[in-house]
Amino acid sequence: MKPLNIVKPGLFQAETDAWWWEFDFKNEIIVTNRTPVDVFFIGDSITHLWELNAYFRHFGLVINRGISGDRVNFLSMRFEADAIQLKPRICVIMARINNTWCMNETNDMNRTAKEVFELVFKSYVEILEASKKHNMQIIFCSILPIRGDNLLQKKLVVRINTQLKELCMEYGCPYVDYYSSMVDEDGFTLQDSLSTDGLHPHVIGYNRMAKIIEPVISKMLKDSPK
């Protein structure tokens, strides 16, 4: 038996390159051994840090392909390698907050809110079209609210979530709204009780997220043939 040739996204001279290199090895194992994947999560640090099997192991084999620092345009470029070729029954997608850090004056990403929105929207469409082409059942999740004083960034998050919800309706895929259940009374800020650093959920935040998405995954798996 020899390893099968697999799709590899390559390296993009980004801080996330080391994870793509690691995932190539893991993907090779799954593809060569034809290991069935039930639920697949892909995203940025909020996915990366989520101990998924503590919540979802009853669904079968759960794979985590979150990368801390990932942006949705990079996720789109690695989507075929890290998601499509593994042929999961359900794919859960959550990433984008890192694209909005250009709204922070201390960051050097040098993009306007309009440019960020257009880049994220383009990446959404690429992912949705790829999923449609390969008949992959996907769940798209909202960006979480964040804490901090940058209202422009917070408003951009709301705008991106609104557009994503509309795209999901257009493509007929579920949209999971974490945002509404985790935002404070001001409509923009992450609730203090859900995070220590104002960005990443701690266990209480993840408990809430799991409660929101679990029935969606359960229904899709029930309707999805093995």
N, C-alpha and C positions, 0 to 999 in steps of 0.2 A: 504494500500500500504506500502510495506517495501523496504528499500534500497536493491538494488541488490548487490550480491558479485562482487567485481571488482578486477582486477589485480593491485597489488601494488608492486613497485620495492623494497621496504624495505629501510633500512638505511645502509650507507656504511662508517659511521664515517668520512664523508667529510664535508667541509664547505658548501656544497650544500644541506645537508640533510634537512634543514628546508623547502626548497622549495618543495622537494619531498613530505613531509608530507602535505603541503598546497595543492599540486596538487591532492593528494588522495581525499580530500574533494570535489574539483571542478570536478574531473573525475567522482566521484560517482553521482553527480547531472546530468551530461550529459548522463551517461550510464543509470541510473534509469529512467530518464524522456524521454529517447530515443530522445534526442535533435539532429537534423541533424547539422553536422558541415561541412561547405563549404571549408574554407581554414584554414589550421593549420600550424603554424610556431613553430619550435623547434630548440634550439641552445643555445648559451652562452649569454654573456652580450650585445652583439650587437643586438641580437634578443630581449632580455629582455627589453632593453631600447627603443625599437622601438614602437612608438604609432601607432600600426598597423591599427586601425580603422579610424585614420585620413587619411589614404591612400587607404584602401581596403574595406571599409564598403559596397561599392556597389556590392561586390561579395557575400554578405550574412553574415553568422555567421563566424567571424574570431577569432580564438583562439591563444593565445600566451603562449607557454610553454618554453620560454627562461629562462635560469638560469645564473646569473652572476657567473663567475668562473668555469662553467661547462667545462668538457673535453669530447672529443668524445668517449672515452671508457666508461665513465659514461653515456653518452647519449645513447650508444648502450644498456646498461643495463636497462635503463628506457624506451626504445623505445616502447616495447609492452604495458606498462601501460599508458604512456602519449601520445602515438600516435595511435597505431594499434587499441586498444580497443575503441577509440572514433570514428573510421570509417570515417575520413574526406574524402571529395571528392578529395582534393589535400593536400599533405603534403610537406612543404618547410623546408629543412634542411640546417643549417649553423652553424658549430662549428668546432674548432680545434686549434685556435690561442693559447688557454691556454695550449695545449700540448707542444707548442714550447718554453715556457718560460724557460725550462731547458737550453736553449742556452744562458741564461743570467746568468752571474757568481754570481749574488746576490741571485739567486733562489736555493732552496735545493732539487729540484726534481731529480737531479742526474741521468739523462739519457743522453745517447749520441744521436747525430742526427740520427744515424742508428736505434737505439732502438725506438726513437720517431716515425720515419717513419714507422717502422714495426708495432707498436702498432696502429697508425692511419689507416694504410692500412687494418689491421685485423678488426678494428671496422667498417670501410667502408663496407667491404664485409658482415659482420654480419647484418648491417642495410639494405643493398641491398637485401640480401637473405631473410630477414624477410619481407621486402616489397613485394618481388616477391611471397612469399608463401601466403600472404594475399591479393594479387591483389591490393595493395595500390599504387596509382599514386603519385610519389614523384618527387620533384625538388631538386637537390643538388646544392648548391651555393659555389662559391669559397671563400677562406679566403681573407680578405682584406689585402692590403699592410699596413705596419706600418712605423712609423718614429723611429729614434734612430740610434745608431752607430753599432749595432750588425749585421754585414753582414752575418754571419753564420746563424743566425735565419731567416733573410730575404730570403736567398737562400733556406733554408728548406721550407719556405712557398711556394716559386715558385715550388719546387719539389713536394710538396704535392698536390698543385693545378693541376699540370701536370698529376699526377697519377690519381687524382679524375676524371679529364676530360676523361681519357682513360677508367676508370671503368664505367663511365656513358655511354659511347659509347658501351661498351661490354654488359651492362644490358639494353640498350635501354631507358634510362631515360634522361630528359633534364638536362643540365649543364648550370647554369647561371654564367657568367663570370663578376663579379663585378670588379675583380682585374685590368683588362686591362683599364677600364674606370676611375679608381681612383688612378692609380699609376703615379708617377712623371716621368720626362724624364730619370732618371737614371735606370728605370725598376724595382726598388725595394722599393721605399719610397712612403708613402701615401702623396697625395697632401695636402699642407698646408691649402688650402681653404676649405677642407672637414671635418676637425676635429680640436678640441681645444687641446686635450691631446695627439694626435698622434696615437691613437688607436681606440677610439669610434667616429663614425660619429656624427656631429651635424646636424641640420636640413638640411643644404645644401647637406651633404653627404647622408642622408636618402632620400632626394628628388631625388638624382641621382639614388640611388639603386631602389627606387620605379619605376622610369621611365624604368629601365632596366628589372625588373622582371614582371611588370604589364602585358605586352602583352603575356608573357609566361603563366602566371596564367590564363589569359582570354581565350587563345586558349585551354588550358587543360580542363577548366571548360566547355567550349563549346562542347568538344569532350567526356566529362565524363557524364554518365547518373546520374540523381539525385536519 
